Amino acid sequence: MALAMVTGGSLVAHTFAAAVFLLGHVLNSWTRWSWPAPDPNPYYQAMHLAGGDGTATSASFAWILLLLTLLCVGTFLATRGVMSSPIGRSERVGSALYGWFWQIEKTQGAYAYVLTQFENDHGTVGYQGLLEYVTLDAEKQISSLVLAHAEPFSLAILEDRKVQRTATPRADRKLRVLLTKSEIKNIVYAPLVFEDEADLEVEIDEHPASDPLLGDGTD
């Protein structure tokens, strides 16, 4: 989708620019206005770079690169504006760009519980913390993620098929964890919305009343 936006945006930008210069040529032929020399149409200049002396060729090439730079900047600003508008925040556009991750993207983050492929004496190793950064592949599956203020824990299935969660207390509350696709077994997350993002402090309860990984705390 990102590649389609880049390619499509480039075609739209060049089509618009070419149409502007075409309109200039049409108005010039209709009104007999004087058209500047050399021709300011960079697309025309690109097709005639072989002609003319070195100075004219250099000037044409510089003008072409200048227009391309202006088109890139303009397209980027326009795309950013569209994505910040109600259109870009709509469910259809968000789902196309981010898939399942759109529910997090439209909020201000998420708190996640991540089970890894690693194990210790207490069971499967996991981490809980703020979902700080996520990358998705072409199938919109997680390629990697970063948890901030992360706390490690272990999860084990007992003989009576109940789930036992063992916390791993840490004095350092600023643990940041990077996990890649091959290291992630499963993830549970909850989108977060804060009334004031200017001063956010995270406090993690050592013994939460209800754990998303355990349901009501009994199973």
N, C-alpha and C positions, 0 to 999 in steps of 0.2 A: 504494500500500500504506500509506503514511504517512497519507493522507487517510482511508482505510478504518479505520485504527487509531484516529484521532482521533474520527471519527464513531461507530464501534462502541463505543469506550470511553465516550463521552459517554452513549450510549443505555443501556449497561450500568449506568453509575453512577447515572443518573436512575431507571432501573427498580429498582435496589436500594434507593435512598433512598425512592422511592414505596412500595415493598413494606414497608419498615420502618414508615412512618407508617400504612399500611393495617393492619399487624399491631397497631399501637397502638389504632386504632379498633375492630378486632375484639375485642381483649382488653377494651377499655372496655365494649363492649356485652355481653360474656359475664360479666364479673366485676362490672359496675356500679361500677368504680373511677371516681373523679372525674377528668374530662379537663380539663386546664388551659384557662383562658380568657384571651386569645383562643386559638383553635385553633392549635396549633404546626405544623400541616401547611403548609409553604410553598406547596405546589401548590394547596391549598385557598385559601390566602391570595391567590395570584396570580389566581384566578378571581373573587375578591370584593374586588379593590382599589377598585372604584368605590363600594363601600358603606362606611359608617362616616365618622367625622370625619377631619380632617386629621392628627391625631396618630396615630390607628389606622392610617391608610393609610401614613403615613411609616414607622411601626414595622414594618408588614407588608413594605413594600418593602425596608427594611434587612435584615430577617430572610431574605428571599428571596435577596438578593445575598450575604449571609453564607453561606448554605447552598451557593450556586453556587461560591463561592470555596473552601469546604471540600471540595466534590466535585472541583473541578479539582486541588487539591493532593493529595487522596487518590488520585485516578485516576493522576496523574503518578507518585506514589511507588509505587503498585501496578504500573504498567507498567514502571517502571525496575527494580523487583524481579524481575518476570517475565523481562525481557530479560537480567538478570544471572544468572538461574537456569539449570540444565541445559536447561530447555525453550527458553529464548530463545537458547541457544547451540547448539541442535540444528541439524542440516543442513537439515531441512525449513523451519524458521522462518528461518534465516539465508539460505537460497537465495531464499525468497519476498521477503525485505526487501531484500537486497543483490545478488541475482543472482550473476554471476561474481565480484563484488567480495567475496563472503563469505569466500573463501579468504584474503583479506588482512585482512578485518575480524576474523576469529577469531584472528589472530596479533597481533604487536605492530608491524606495519608491513611495508614492502616496499622493496626497492631496485629502481629502475626505469631503463630506457633508453627514451627517448622521441624518436622521429623527428618533426620538424616539417615544415610545408609550405614552409619557407624554404630557400633555397639560397645557397651562396657559391662561391668559386673551387674549393673542394675537394670539392664535392658537396652532399648534403642535410645541413642543420644538425640536430643532435640534442643532447640533454642527458641526463646520467646523474646520479642522486642518490637520496636518500631520499624516498620518496613521503610527503609530509607531510600533504596534504589533497586530497580528491577529492570532487567533487559529481557526482551522476548524474541524468539526466533520467528521464522516465516510462518510457522504453524501456530503462532501466538502461545507457545509453550515457554515456560521460564527457562532462560539460558543461565542466568545468575541473579543473585539477589544479595543485598546488604542489609543486615539488621543493626540498628543502633540501640544503645542502652539494653543490650541483649543479656539474657540470663539463661544459662544451660540447665537442662533437666534430663531425666531419664524416664522412659516409659516401658513398662513390662506388662505382659499378659500372664496372669496367674493361672494356677491349675483349675480354679473355679470359673475361668474365663472372664474374671474381672480385670480391669486395667488399674495398674498401680503406677502412680507418678511420683518420682523422687526428685525433689529440688536439689540443686547444687549451689549452695550459698556462695556468693562472691563479695569481697569487700569493694572491688572495683565496679562501679555502676556505669562506667563509660566503655564497656566492652562493645566492639564493633565486629561483626562476623560476616565474612564473605563466603557464600555457598554457590557452587555451580550445579548445573543440571544433573550431572552424574552423582552428585552427593545428596540430592534432595529426594526423599521418599514421598512426603506429603506435606501439605501446608493448609492451615486453617487461619483465616484472617477476618478482621472486622474493620470496615471503613470508619474513619474518625473524622469528626467535624469539631473544630474549636471556635469558640466565640472570639477569642483574642489570640492571634498568632504571634503577636509582638514579643510576648514573654511566656514561653512554654516550658514548664518544668515537668519532668516525667517522674512519677512515683510508682514503684512496682510493689504490690503487696506480696509478701512472702507466702501467705496462705490465703489465696483468694477463696471466697465463698463458693463460687461456681467457676469451673474451668471448662472452656470450650472443648478441650480434648477429652474430658470425662463426662460431659453432659450434666447430669444432676449431681455428680460427685460420687455416685454409688456404682456405676457401671464402667 
